Amino acid sequence: MNSKEMGSGPVLVVGYQAGSDCGGLSESNLSADKGNWLHYSVEVPAGMSSLQVNIAGGSGDADLYVREGSQPTLSSYDCRPWVDGNEESCSIDNPAATSWHISIYGYSDFSGVSLNAQWQP
C-alpha cells in the first residue's frame, strides 16, 4: 500500500522487501497551508541500524516531526529539528522494529517540499 493524505488521518507507506538491505519512502512536491499537517507512517523491520528522515526544497516553512509508535503532535515527538525553512533532518540510531510516524507541519504555508526516509542495517 502506498498512499498519502492531507489532514489528520493516518497514512501507511511501506517500502521494505524481505531480504533487502534497506527500505524507505520518497514523496515530492508536497504542500500544506499554515497550521495543517501531512502524515506518513513507515514500518521499520528488525535489525536496522539507522532511520534517516529529511525534508528539503520548496518555499515557505515546513516543520518535520518523527515519532515512534504514534502520530507526533506539536508537543510530543522523538525528533523535531528546530530550523527555519525546509531543510530539516532526523537521524534515529537503532530504531525499534515498529511503526514510525513522520509528519510535516505548516509553520507557514509551504509548497514544493520533498520528503525522504530510509532505514538500513
Backbone as JSON Lines, residues from 0, in Angstrom:
{"i":0,"aa":"M","n":[0.85,-1.17,0.0],"ca":[0.0,0.0,0.0],"c":[0.9,1.23,0.0]}
{"i":1,"aa":"N","n":[0.6,2.18,-0.82],"ca":[1.35,3.42,-0.88],"c":[0.37,4.55,-1.1]}
{"i":2,"aa":"S","n":[0.14,5.34,-0.06],"ca":[-0.82,6.43,-0.18],"c":[-0.42,7.58,0.7]}
{"i":3,"aa":"K","n":[-1.05,8.72,0.48],"ca":[-0.83,9.87,1.35],"c":[-2.14,10.61,1.51]}
{"i":4,"aa":"E","n":[-2.23,11.37,2.57],"ca":[-3.45,12.09,2.86],"c":[-3.1,13.37,3.59]}
{"i":5,"aa":"M","n":[-3.75,14.46,3.21],"ca":[-3.57,15.7,3.93],"c":[-4.62,15.74,5.03]}
{"i":6,"aa":"G","n":[-4.24,16.18,6.19],"ca":[-5.18,16.27,7.29],"c":[-4.71,15.45,8.46]}
{"i":7,"aa":"S","n":[-5.64,14.91,9.21],"ca":[-5.28,14.25,10.45],"c":[-5.34,12.74,10.39]}
{"i":8,"aa":"G","n":[-5.76,12.15,9.28],"ca":[-5.87,10.7,9.2],"c":[-4.53,10.02,9.03]}
{"i":9,"aa":"P","n":[-4.41,8.77,9.46],"ca":[-3.14,8.04,9.34],"c":[-2.89,7.61,7.9]}
{"i":10,"aa":"V","n":[-1.61,7.47,7.56],"ca":[-1.2,7.02,6.25],"c":[-0.08,6.01,6.44]}
{"i":11,"aa":"L","n":[-0.14,4.9,5.72],"ca":[0.88,3.87,5.81],"c":[1.63,3.8,4.49]}
{"i":12,"aa":"V","n":[2.95,3.92,4.55],"ca":[3.79,3.78,3.37],"c":[4.87,2.78,3.73]}
{"i":13,"aa":"V","n":[4.88,1.64,3.07],"ca":[5.84,0.6,3.38],"c":[6.71,0.39,2.15]}
{"i":14,"aa":"G","n":[8.03,0.39,2.36],"ca":[8.94,0.23,1.24],"c":[10.0,-0.82,1.48]}
{"i":15,"aa":"Y","n":[9.75,-1.81,2.29],"ca":[10.74,-2.82,2.64],"c":[10.35,-4.16,2.04]}
{"i":16,"aa":"Q","n":[11.33,-4.85,1.48],"ca":[11.13,-6.21,1.0],"c":[12.03,-7.13,1.79]}
{"i":17,"aa":"A","n":[11.51,-8.28,2.19],"ca":[12.32,-9.25,2.92],"c":[13.56,-9.57,2.11]}
{"i":18,"aa":"G","n":[14.7,-9.56,2.76],"ca":[15.94,-9.87,2.1],"c":[16.67,-8.66,1.54]}
{"i":19,"aa":"S","n":[16.03,-7.51,1.51],"ca":[16.73,-6.33,1.02],"c":[17.47,-5.67,2.17]}
{"i":20,"aa":"D","n":[18.46,-4.85,1.84],"ca":[19.29,-4.22,2.86],"c":[18.71,-2.93,3.4]}
{"i":21,"aa":"C","n":[17.82,-2.31,2.66],"ca":[17.28,-1.05,3.13],"c":[15.88,-0.85,2.57]}
{"i":22,"aa":"G","n":[15.21,0.14,3.07],"ca":[13.87,0.47,2.59],"c":[13.6,1.92,2.86]}
{"i":23,"aa":"G","n":[12.48,2.4,2.38],"ca":[12.16,3.79,2.65],"c":[10.99,4.3,1.88]}
{"i":24,"aa":"L","n":[10.84,5.6,1.9],"ca":[9.78,6.27,1.15],"c":[10.34,7.56,0.59]}
{"i":25,"aa":"S","n":[9.73,7.99,-0.47],"ca":[10.11,9.25,-1.1],"c":[8.84,9.9,-1.65]}
{"i":26,"aa":"E","n":[8.61,11.14,-1.28],"ca":[7.47,11.9,-1.76],"c":[7.98,13.27,-2.21]}
{"i":27,"aa":"S","n":[7.39,13.81,-3.25],"ca":[7.85,15.12,-3.73],"c":[6.67,16.05,-3.98]}
{"i":28,"aa":"N","n":[7.01,17.32,-4.13],"ca":[6.04,18.37,-4.42],"c":[4.92,18.44,-3.37]}
{"i":29,"aa":"L","n":[5.3,18.32,-2.12],"ca":[4.34,18.37,-1.02],"c":[4.0,19.82,-0.67]}
{"i":30,"aa":"S","n":[2.77,20.04,-0.26],"ca":[2.36,21.38,0.15],"c":[1.27,21.3,1.2]}
{"i":31,"aa":"A","n":[1.21,22.33,2.03],"ca":[0.15,22.45,3.03],"c":[0.07,23.91,3.46]}
{"i":32,"aa":"D","n":[-1.08,24.28,3.95],"ca":[-1.28,25.63,4.47],"c":[-0.78,25.73,5.91]}
{"i":33,"aa":"K","n":[-0.56,26.95,6.36],"ca":[-0.15,27.2,7.74],"c":[-1.12,26.5,8.7]}
{"i":34,"aa":"G","n":[-0.55,25.79,9.68],"ca":[-1.36,25.12,10.7],"c":[-1.87,23.75,10.31]}
{"i":35,"aa":"N","n":[-1.63,23.31,9.09],"ca":[-2.08,21.98,8.64],"c":[-0.93,20.99,8.64]}
{"i":36,"aa":"W","n":[-1.28,19.7,8.66],"ca":[-0.32,18.6,8.74],"c":[-0.39,17.71,7.51]}
{"i":37,"aa":"L","n":[0.73,17.08,7.17],"ca":[0.8,15.93,6.28],"c":[1.33,14.79,7.13]}
{"i":38,"aa":"H","n":[0.73,13.6,7.05],"ca":[1.12,12.48,7.9],"c":[1.5,11.27,7.06]}
{"i":39,"aa":"Y","n":[2.57,10.61,7.48],"ca":[3.06,9.39,6.84],"c":[3.46,8.41,7.93]}
{"i":40,"aa":"S","n":[3.53,7.14,7.56],"ca":[3.96,6.12,8.51],"c":[4.77,5.07,7.76]}
{"i":41,"aa":"V","n":[5.84,4.6,8.36],"ca":[6.65,3.54,7.78],"c":[6.82,2.43,8.81]}
{"i":42,"aa":"E","n":[6.89,1.2,8.34],"ca":[7.16,0.05,9.2],"c":[8.63,-0.3,9.07]}
{"i":43,"aa":"V","n":[9.39,-0.02,10.1],"ca":[10.82,-0.33,10.09],"c":[11.0,-1.75,10.6]}
{"i":44,"aa":"P","n":[11.68,-2.62,9.82],"ca":[11.87,-4.01,10.25],"c":[12.96,-4.13,11.32]}
{"i":45,"aa":"A","n":[13.0,-5.29,11.94],"ca":[14.0,-5.57,12.98],"c":[15.4,-5.55,12.38]}
{"i":46,"aa":"G","n":[16.37,-5.21,13.21],"ca":[17.77,-5.28,12.83],"c":[18.31,-4.08,12.08]}
{"i":47,"aa":"M","n":[17.56,-3.01,11.99],"ca":[18.05,-1.83,11.29],"c":[18.91,-0.98,12.22]}
{"i":48,"aa":"S","n":[19.98,-0.42,11.68],"ca":[20.9,0.38,12.5],"c":[20.57,1.86,12.46]}
{"i":49,"aa":"S","n":[19.83,2.3,11.43],"ca":[19.51,3.72,11.37],"c":[18.24,3.98,10.58]}
{"i":50,"aa":"L","n":[17.6,5.06,10.95],"ca":[16.46,5.62,10.22],"c":[16.78,7.08,9.98]}
{"i":51,"aa":"Q","n":[16.86,7.46,8.71],"ca":[17.16,8.84,8.32],"c":[15.92,9.43,7.66]}
{"i":52,"aa":"V","n":[15.48,10.58,8.12],"ca":[14.31,11.25,7.55],"c":[14.7,12.7,7.28]}
{"i":53,"aa":"N","n":[14.35,13.18,6.08],"ca":[14.64,14.59,5.81],"c":[13.59,15.19,4.88]}
{"i":54,"aa":"I","n":[13.45,16.5,5.02],"ca":[12.66,17.29,4.08],"c":[13.58,18.33,3.48]}
{"i":55,"aa":"A","n":[13.27,18.75,2.25],"ca":[14.12,19.72,1.57],"c":[13.36,20.39,0.44]}
{"i":56,"aa":"G","n":[13.86,21.55,0.04],"ca":[13.37,22.23,-1.15],"c":[12.09,23.01,-0.93]}
{"i":57,"aa":"G","n":[11.63,23.58,-2.01],"ca":[10.38,24.3,-1.99],"c":[10.48,25.66,-1.35]}
{"i":58,"aa":"S","n":[9.32,26.2,-1.0],"ca":[9.24,27.53,-0.39],"c":[8.34,27.46,0.84]}
{"i":59,"aa":"G","n":[8.42,28.5,1.66],"ca":[7.64,28.54,2.89],"c":[8.41,27.96,4.05]}
{"i":60,"aa":"D","n":[7.7,27.45,5.05],"ca":[8.35,26.88,6.23],"c":[7.6,25.65,6.7]}
{"i":61,"aa":"A","n":[8.15,24.49,6.36],"ca":[7.61,23.19,6.79],"c":[8.43,22.69,7.96]}
{"i":62,"aa":"D","n":[7.79,22.11,8.96],"ca":[8.48,21.56,10.12],"c":[8.32,20.05,10.15]}
{"i":63,"aa":"L","n":[9.43,19.35,10.36],"ca":[9.48,17.89,10.38],"c":[9.33,17.37,11.8]}
{"i":64,"aa":"Y","n":[8.5,16.36,11.98],"ca":[8.3,15.68,13.26],"c":[8.36,14.18,13.02]}
{"i":65,"aa":"V","n":[9.06,13.43,13.89],"ca":[9.13,11.97,13.79],"c":[8.84,11.4,15.18]}
{"i":66,"aa":"R","n":[8.04,10.34,15.2],"ca":[7.69,9.72,16.49],"c":[7.5,8.22,16.33]}
{"i":67,"aa":"E","n":[8.01,7.47,17.27],"ca":[7.85,6.02,17.31],"c":[6.48,5.65,17.85]}
{"i":68,"aa":"G","n":[5.77,4.78,17.13],"ca":[4.55,4.17,17.65],"c":[3.26,4.93,17.48]}
{"i":69,"aa":"S","n":[3.3,6.25,17.41],"ca":[2.07,7.01,17.24],"c":[2.37,8.35,16.56]}
{"i":70,"aa":"Q","n":[1.33,8.94,16.06],"ca":[1.47,10.19,15.31],"c":[2.01,11.3,16.19]}
{"i":71,"aa":"P","n":[3.0,12.05,15.71],"ca":[3.52,13.16,16.52],"c":[2.52,14.3,16.65]}
{"i":72,"aa":"T","n":[2.73,15.09,17.66],"ca":[1.97,16.32,17.86],"c":[2.97,17.46,18.04]}
{"i":73,"aa":"L","n":[2.47,18.66,18.18],"ca":[3.36,19.8,18.41],"c":[4.17,19.65,19.69]}
{"i":74,"aa":"S","n":[3.66,18.88,20.64],"ca":[4.35,18.75,21.92],"c":[4.86,17.35,22.22]}
{"i":75,"aa":"S","n":[4.58,16.38,21.37],"ca":[5.01,15.0,21.63],"c":[5.64,14.4,20.37]}
{"i":76,"aa":"Y","n":[6.95,14.16,20.42],"ca":[7.7,13.67,19.27],"c":[9.03,13.1,19.76]}
{"i":77,"aa":"D","n":[9.67,12.29,18.91],"ca":[11.01,11.77,19.21],"c":[12.09,12.61,18.55]}
{"i":78,"aa":"C","n":[11.77,13.23,17.44],"ca":[12.72,14.12,16.77],"c":[11.96,15.29,16.18]}
{"i":79,"aa":"R","n":[12.49,16.48,16.41],"ca":[11.91,17.71,15.87],"c":[13.03,18.72,15.7]}
{"i":80,"aa":"P","n":[13.61,18.81,14.49],"ca":[14.67,19.81,14.28],"c":[14.07,21.22,14.4]}
{"i":81,"aa":"W","n":[14.75,22.09,15.06],"ca":[14.28,23.47,15.19],"c":[15.07,24.34,14.22]}
{"i":82,"aa":"V","n":[14.62,24.33,12.95],"ca":[15.33,25.02,11.88],"c":[14.33,25.85,11.08]}
{"i":83,"aa":"D","n":[14.71,27.07,10.72],"ca":[13.88,27.87,9.82],"c":[13.98,27.3,8.41]}
{"i":84,"aa":"G","n":[12.91,27.39,7.65],"ca":[12.92,26.91,6.28],"c":[12.61,25.43,6.19]}
{"i":85,"aa":"N","n":[12.95,24.85,5.04],"ca":[12.53,23.47,4.74],"c":[13.66,22.46,4.72]}
{"i":86,"aa":"E","n":[14.84,22.81,5.15],"ca":[15.97,21.87,5.16],"c":[16.08,21.3,6.57]}
{"i":87,"aa":"E","n":[15.39,20.2,6.82],"ca":[15.38,19.6,8.16],"c":[15.62,18.11,8.06]}
{"i":88,"aa":"S","n":[16.29,17.54,9.08],"ca":[16.54,16.1,9.06],"c":[16.52,15.53,10.47]}
{"i":89,"aa":"C","n":[16.17,14.25,10.54],"ca":[16.18,13.48,11.78],"c":[16.96,12.2,11.54]}
{"i":90,"aa":"S","n":[17.8,11.86,12.49],"ca":[18.56,10.61,12.43],"c":[18.29,9.82,13.69]}
{"i":91,"aa":"I","n":[17.74,8.63,13.53],"ca":[17.41,7.76,14.66],"c":[18.34,6.55,14.6]}
{"i":92,"aa":"D","n":[19.19,6.37,15.62],"ca":[20.07,5.21,15.69],"c":[19.32,4.02,16.26]}
{"i":93,"aa":"N","n":[19.56,2.84,15.67],"ca":[18.95,1.59,16.13],"c":[17.45,1.73,16.36]}
{"i":94,"aa":"P","n":[16.71,2.11,15.33],"ca":[15.26,2.32,15.5],"c":[14.55,1.02,15.86]}
{"i":95,"aa":"A","n":[13.57,1.12,16.7],"ca":[12.77,-0.06,17.08],"c":[12.04,-0.58,15.84]}
{"i":96,"aa":"A","n":[11.83,-1.89,15.82],"ca":[11.08,-2.53,14.74],"c":[9.6,-2.31,15.0]}
{"i":97,"aa":"T","n":[9.08,-1.23,14.48],"ca":[7.7,-0.84,14.72],"c":[7.3,0.23,13.7]}
{"i":98,"aa":"S","n":[6.13,0.78,13.88],"ca":[5.69,1.91,13.05],"c":[6.39,3.18,13.51]}
{"i":99,"aa":"W","n":[6.93,3.9,12.55],"ca":[7.49,5.23,12.8],"c":[6.63,6.22,12.03]}
{"i":100,"aa":"H","n":[6.18,7.24,12.71],"ca":[5.27,8.22,12.12],"c":[6.04,9.49,11.79]}
{"i":101,"aa":"I","n":[5.87,9.94,10.57],"ca":[6.57,11.11,10.05],"c":[5.5,12.13,9.68]}
{"i":102,"aa":"S","n":[5.59,13.3,10.27],"ca":[4.61,14.34,9.99],"c":[5.31,15.63,9.61]}
{"i":103,"aa":"I","n":[4.67,16.38,8.74],"ca":[5.18,17.68,8.31],"c":[4.1,18.7,8.64]}
{"i":104,"aa":"Y","n":[4.48,19.7,9.41],"ca":[3.55,20.73,9.88],"c":[3.83,22.04,9.16]}
{"i":105,"aa":"G","n":[2.79,22.71,8.75],"ca":[2.94,24.02,8.11],"c":[3.1,25.12,9.14]}
{"i":106,"aa":"Y","n":[4.36,25.44,9.48],"ca":[4.6,26.59,10.35],"c":[4.12,27.85,9.64]}
{"i":107,"aa":"S","n":[4.34,27.87,8.33],"ca":[3.69,28.82,7.43],"c":[3.31,28.02,6.19]}
{"i":108,"aa":"D","n":[2.56,28.6,5.26],"ca":[2.24,27.9,4.02],"c":[3.54,27.41,3.4]}
{"i":109,"aa":"F","n":[3.54,26.18,2.86],"ca":[4.72,25.69,2.15],"c":[4.29,24.92,0.92]}
{"i":110,"aa":"S","n":[5.21,24.84,-0.05],"ca":[4.95,24.08,-1.27],"c":[6.27,23.62,-1.88]}
{"i":111,"aa":"G","n":[6.19,22.58,-2.71],"ca":[7.36,22.08,-3.42],"c":[8.36,21.35,-2.55]}
{"i":112,"aa":"V","n":[7.95,20.88,-1.39],"ca":[8.84,20.2,-0.45],"c":[8.95,18.72,-0.8]}
{"i":113,"aa":"S","n":[10.15,18.16,-0.64],"ca":[10.38,16.72,-0.82],"c":[10.63,16.08,0.53]}
{"i":114,"aa":"L","n":[10.11,14.87,0.7],"ca":[10.3,14.07,1.9],"c":[11.0,12.78,1.52]}
{"i":115,"aa":"N","n":[12.05,12.43,2.25],"ca":[12.74,11.16,2.05],"c":[12.99,10.52,3.41]}
{"i":116,"aa":"A","n":[12.75,9.23,3.47],"ca":[13.04,8.45,4.68],"c":[13.7,7.15,4.23]}
{"i":117,"aa":"Q","n":[14.73,6.74,4.95],"ca":[15.42,5.5,4.6],"c":[15.92,4.84,5.87]}
{"i":118,"aa":"W","n":[15.78,3.53,5.92],"ca":[16.37,2.75,7.01],"c":[17.3,1.73,6.39]}
{"i":119,"aa":"Q","n":[18.32,1.35,7.18],"ca":[19.29,0.38,6.69],"c":[19.9,-0.4,7.84]}
{"i":120,"aa":"P","n":[20.41,-1.6,7.53],"ca":[21.0,-2.44,8.58],"c":[22.32,-1.87,9.08]}
